[in-house]
Amino acid sequence: MNRRSNHRSAPPASGRSDHSNQTAQTTHSNQTTQRSLASAAVVILTAVFAALAVWVITVPIAGVTLTASGRSVSPAAVALVSLGSGCAASISYLIARRFRSGPVIWTVLGCIVLVLSMTGPLLSGATGSVLVVLEVMHVLVGGTMMLGLLLFVPRRMRRAPDRGSAASVSAPSTAVSE
């Protein structure tokens, strides 16, 4: 006698249930997110310290007085602006990397933002060595953020391998039983 069987397939060979596979994927995703955030934080701090290093070399060592729009550029201002722009770049990158062409679009937009930010020192009335130092700081922070995020933060969230789940989600068997 020929009939269709309504038997479900056996559990995955790995012995994991669907719930434990989902838990493993969530754990892996959380670990990837934490690593990405930690990497982004390191890149941000690197950019901040690079800008501060330029300030230290320029002001106390070389004796240049950094002024923009009639105000003195303090190390606190350098650190806060670098930190703010670094956070904005990191957040936008972490969002953009979830899309297929996100990192490419993010890089193009980052270059545009960097070029626009470099007009700030020009419009502030800075001239000579002060202008050069401020522009160097902009390029250093922008370049560090773009290269650092692209090189050290994973481009996409990768899912944990789905071991054996294809067998557990398969359609009912159409085998002929006797």
C-alpha atoms as a printed R data frame, in Angstrom:
    type eleno elety resid chain resno      x      y      z
1   ATOM     1    CA   MET     A     1  0.000  0.000  0.000
2   ATOM     2    CA   ASN     A     2  1.418  3.342 -1.069
3   ATOM     3    CA   ARG     A     3  0.866  6.386  1.129
4   ATOM     4    CA   ARG     A     4  2.712  9.550  1.835
5   ATOM     5    CA   SER     A     5  4.411  9.708  5.167
6   ATOM     6    CA   ASN     A     6  4.060 12.766  7.393
7   ATOM     7    CA   HIS     A     7  7.203 12.053  9.361
8   ATOM     8    CA   ARG     A     8  9.423 14.974 10.230
9   ATOM     9    CA   SER     A     9 13.108 14.724  9.628
10  ATOM    10    CA   ALA     A    10 15.445 13.783 12.410
11  ATOM    11    CA   PRO     A    11 17.097 16.448 14.569
12  ATOM    12    CA   PRO     A    12 20.346 17.892 13.255
13  ATOM    13    CA   ALA     A    13 23.393 15.667 13.470
14  ATOM    14    CA   SER     A    14 25.111 18.215 15.709
15  ATOM    15    CA   GLY     A    15 22.557 17.507 18.429
16  ATOM    16    CA   ARG     A    16 21.584 21.183 18.674
17  ATOM    17    CA   SER     A    17 17.972 22.224 18.715
18  ATOM    18    CA   ASP     A    18 16.676 25.243 16.818
19  ATOM    19    CA   HIS     A    19 16.620 27.180 20.097
20  ATOM    20    CA   SER     A    20 20.282 26.486 20.835
21  ATOM    21    CA   ASN     A    21 21.200 27.457 17.242
22  ATOM    22    CA   GLN     A    22 19.395 30.777 17.687
23  ATOM    23    CA   THR     A    23 21.109 31.317 21.026
24  ATOM    24    CA   ALA     A    24 24.500 30.601 19.461
25  ATOM    25    CA   GLN     A    25 23.776 33.038 16.640
26  ATOM    26    CA   THR     A    26 22.665 35.743 19.102
27  ATOM    27    CA   THR     A    27 25.764 35.214 21.235
28  ATOM    28    CA   HIS     A    28 27.999 35.380 18.155
29  ATOM    29    CA   SER     A    29 26.222 38.523 16.977
30  ATOM    30    CA   ASN     A    30 26.646 40.170 20.394
31  ATOM    31    CA   GLN     A    31 30.337 39.283 20.464
32  ATOM    32    CA   THR     A    32 30.815 40.691 16.950
33  ATOM    33    CA   THR     A    33 29.025 43.898 17.932
34  ATOM    34    CA   GLN     A    34 31.138 44.264 21.055
35  ATOM    35    CA   ARG     A    35 34.344 43.704 19.065
36  ATOM    36    CA   SER     A    36 33.214 46.232 16.470
37  ATOM    37    CA   LEU     A    37 32.430 48.840 19.120
38  ATOM    38    CA   ALA     A    38 35.740 48.220 20.858
39  ATOM    39    CA   SER     A    39 37.624 48.532 17.557
40  ATOM    40    CA   ALA     A    40 35.770 51.743 16.721
41  ATOM    41    CA   ALA     A    41 36.608 53.165 20.168
42  ATOM    42    CA   VAL     A    42 40.293 52.397 19.635
43  ATOM    43    CA   VAL     A    43 40.208 54.121 16.236
44  ATOM    44    CA   ILE     A    44 38.496 57.175 17.761
45  ATOM    45    CA   LEU     A    45 41.062 57.420 20.562
46  ATOM    46    CA   THR     A    46 43.884 57.047 18.046
47  ATOM    47    CA   ALA     A    47 42.508 59.976 16.039
48  ATOM    48    CA   VAL     A    48 42.118 62.102 19.191
49  ATOM    49    CA   PHE     A    49 45.666 61.382 20.360
50  ATOM    50    CA   ALA     A    50 47.061 62.032 16.875
51  ATOM    51    CA   ALA     A    51 45.439 65.489 16.808
52  ATOM    52    CA   LEU     A    52 46.679 66.194 20.338
53  ATOM    53    CA   ALA     A    53 50.191 65.133 19.320
54  ATOM    54    CA   VAL     A    54 50.115 67.709 16.508
55  ATOM    55    CA   TRP     A    55 48.933 70.348 18.986
56  ATOM    56    CA   VAL     A    56 51.723 69.440 21.459
57  ATOM    57    CA   ILE     A    57 54.386 69.575 18.742
58  ATOM    58    CA   THR     A    58 53.030 72.864 17.414
59  ATOM    59    CA   VAL     A    59 52.169 74.936 20.483
60  ATOM    60    CA   PRO     A    60 54.484 74.086 23.401
61  ATOM    61    CA   ILE     A    61 57.426 72.762 21.386
62  ATOM    62    CA   ALA     A    62 57.424 74.899 18.215
63  ATOM    63    CA   GLY     A    63 55.940 77.936 19.936
64  ATOM    64    CA   VAL     A    64 53.195 78.588 17.363
65  ATOM    65    CA   THR     A    65 50.081 80.284 18.747
66  ATOM    66    CA   LEU     A    66 47.065 78.484 17.280
67  ATOM    67    CA   THR     A    67 44.131 80.829 16.818
68  ATOM    68    CA   ALA     A    68 40.978 80.418 14.777
69  ATOM    69    CA   SER     A    69 38.355 83.154 14.454
70  ATOM    70    CA   GLY     A    70 40.240 85.198 17.035
71  ATOM    71    CA   ARG     A    71 40.136 82.430 19.675
72  ATOM    72    CA   SER     A    72 42.986 80.331 20.941
73  ATOM    73    CA   VAL     A    73 42.767 76.646 20.019
74  ATOM    74    CA   SER     A    74 43.170 74.736 23.291
75  ATOM    75    CA   PRO     A    75 43.992 71.033 23.683
76  ATOM    76    CA   ALA     A    76 40.502 70.537 25.137
77  ATOM    77    CA   ALA     A    77 38.962 71.986 21.962
78  ATOM    78    CA   VAL     A    78 41.149 69.745 19.806
79  ATOM    79    CA   ALA     A    79 40.194 66.660 21.836
80  ATOM    80    CA   LEU     A    80 36.461 67.445 21.910
81  ATOM    81    CA   VAL     A    81 36.174 68.207 18.195
82  ATOM    82    CA   SER     A    82 38.199 65.098 17.321
83  ATOM    83    CA   LEU     A    83 36.109 62.977 19.683
84  ATOM    84    CA   GLY     A    84 32.817 64.331 18.326
85  ATOM    85    CA   SER     A    85 33.742 63.859 14.700
86  ATOM    86    CA   GLY     A    86 35.149 60.411 15.479
87  ATOM    87    CA   CYS     A    87 31.922 59.334 17.168
88  ATOM    88    CA   ALA     A    88 29.861 60.621 14.236
89  ATOM    89    CA   ALA     A    89 32.087 58.777 11.772
90  ATOM    90    CA   SER     A    90 31.955 55.546 13.779
91  ATOM    91    CA   ILE     A    91 28.206 55.555 14.224
92  ATOM    92    CA   SER     A    92 27.621 56.250 10.547
93  ATOM    93    CA   TYR     A    93 30.100 53.521  9.564
94  ATOM    94    CA   LEU     A    94 28.539 50.956 11.899
95  ATOM    95    CA   ILE     A    95 25.176 51.662 10.277
96  ATOM    96    CA   ALA     A    96 26.499 51.782  6.696
97  ATOM    97    CA   ARG     A    97 28.420 48.505  6.921
98  ATOM    98    CA   ARG     A    98 25.167 46.578  7.233
99  ATOM    99    CA   PHE     A    99 24.429 47.276  3.571
100 ATOM   100    CA   ARG     A   100 26.171 45.696  0.618
101 ATOM   101    CA   SER     A   101 27.661 48.904 -0.806
102 ATOM   102    CA   GLY     A   102 27.565 50.772  2.512
103 ATOM   103    CA   PRO     A   103 31.331 50.977  3.136
104 ATOM   104    CA   VAL     A   104 31.942 52.352 -0.369
105 ATOM   105    CA   ILE     A   105 29.227 54.973 -0.051
106 ATOM   106    CA   TRP     A   106 30.432 55.790  3.482
107 ATOM   107    CA   THR     A   107 33.987 56.310  2.194
108 ATOM   108    CA   VAL     A   108 32.832 58.658 -0.569
109 ATOM   109    CA   LEU     A   109 30.704 60.646  1.871
110 ATOM   110    CA   GLY     A   110 33.581 60.680  4.369
111 ATOM   111    CA   CYS     A   111 35.893 62.198  1.756
112 ATOM   112    CA   ILE     A   112 33.293 64.844  0.950
113 ATOM   113    CA   VAL     A   113 32.846 65.686  4.643
114 ATOM   114    CA   LEU     A   114 36.631 65.879  5.082
115 ATOM   115    CA   VAL     A   115 36.997 68.291  2.171
116 ATOM   116    CA   LEU     A   116 34.143 70.415  3.535
117 ATOM   117    CA   SER     A   117 35.651 70.416  7.031
118 ATOM   118    CA   MET     A   118 38.920 71.683  5.628
119 ATOM   119    CA   THR     A   119 37.171 74.898  4.605
120 ATOM   120    CA   GLY     A   120 36.706 75.681  8.318
121 ATOM   121    CA   PRO     A   121 40.282 76.846  8.949
122 ATOM   122    CA   LEU     A   122 40.238 78.781  5.669
123 ATOM   123    CA   LEU     A   123 37.040 80.585  6.625
124 ATOM   124    CA   SER     A   124 38.290 81.238 10.170
125 ATOM   125    CA   GLY     A   125 40.891 83.628  8.846
126 ATOM   126    CA   ALA     A   126 43.878 81.480  9.781
127 ATOM   127    CA   THR     A   127 46.998 82.113  7.710
128 ATOM   128    CA   GLY     A   128 50.522 80.799  7.366
129 ATOM   129    CA   SER     A   129 51.719 78.110  9.740
130 ATOM   130    CA   VAL     A   130 48.491 78.216 11.777
131 ATOM   131    CA   LEU     A   131 46.469 77.372  8.660
132 ATOM   132    CA   VAL     A   132 48.830 74.522  7.784
133 ATOM   133    CA   VAL     A   133 48.653 73.057 11.311
134 ATOM   134    CA   LEU     A   134 44.853 73.231 11.445
135 ATOM   135    CA   GLU     A   135 44.568 71.622  8.015
136 ATOM   136    CA   VAL     A   136 47.011 68.891  9.047
137 ATOM   137    CA   MET     A   137 44.850 68.179 12.108
138 ATOM   138    CA   HIS     A   138 41.735 67.890  9.934
139 ATOM   139    CA   VAL     A   139 43.410 65.525  7.474
140 ATOM   140    CA   LEU     A   140 44.983 63.480 10.261
141 ATOM   141    CA   VAL     A   141 41.721 62.966 12.165
142 ATOM   142    CA   GLY     A   142 39.668 62.338  9.012
143 ATOM   143    CA   GLY     A   143 42.234 59.998  7.498
144 ATOM   144    CA   THR     A   144 42.696 58.083 10.744
145 ATOM   145    CA   MET     A   145 38.961 57.617 11.111
146 ATOM   146    CA   MET     A   146 38.369 56.522  7.512
147 ATOM   147    CA   LEU     A   147 41.323 54.171  7.239
148 ATOM   148    CA   GLY     A   148 41.020 52.913 10.801
149 ATOM   149    CA   LEU     A   149 37.353 52.030 10.548
150 ATOM   150    CA   LEU     A   150 37.714 50.445  7.121
151 ATOM   151    CA   LEU     A   151 40.740 48.371  8.145
152 ATOM   152    CA   PHE     A   152 39.988 47.397 11.741
153 ATOM   153    CA   VAL     A   153 36.201 47.165 12.035
154 ATOM   154    CA   PRO     A   154 34.587 44.223 10.214
155 ATOM   155    CA   ARG     A   155 32.621 45.318  7.157
156 ATOM   156    CA   ARG     A   156 29.555 43.201  7.742
157 ATOM   157    CA   MET     A   157 27.905 41.454 10.593
158 ATOM   158    CA   ARG     A   158 28.506 37.777  9.938
159 ATOM   159    CA   ARG     A   159 26.118 35.175 11.202
160 ATOM   160    CA   ALA     A   160 27.280 32.112 13.027
161 ATOM   161    CA   PRO     A   161 27.409 29.041 10.812
162 ATOM   162    CA   ASP     A   162 24.087 27.247 10.801
163 ATOM   163    CA   ARG     A   163 25.201 23.706 11.505
164 ATOM   164    CA   GLY     A   164 22.635 21.191 10.327
165 ATOM   165    CA   SER     A   165 19.660 23.537 10.352
166 ATOM   166    CA   ALA     A   166 18.795 22.735  6.734
167 ATOM   167    CA   ALA     A   167 17.899 19.208  7.772
168 ATOM   168    CA   SER     A   168 15.757 20.375 10.693
169 ATOM   169    CA   VAL     A   169 13.760 22.830  8.587
170 ATOM   170    CA   SER     A   170 13.232 20.543  5.617
171 ATOM   171    CA   ALA     A   171  9.810 19.869  4.152
172 ATOM   172    CA   PRO     A   172  7.842 16.807  5.201
173 ATOM   173    CA   SER     A   173  9.083 13.623  3.681
174 ATOM   174    CA   THR     A   174  7.368 12.430  0.522
175 ATOM   175    CA   ALA     A   175  8.920  9.011  0.689
176 ATOM   176    CA   VAL     A   176  6.662  6.139 -0.182
177 ATOM   177    CA   SER     A   177  6.104  3.742  2.653
178 ATOM   178    CA   GLU     A   178  4.853  0.210  2.350
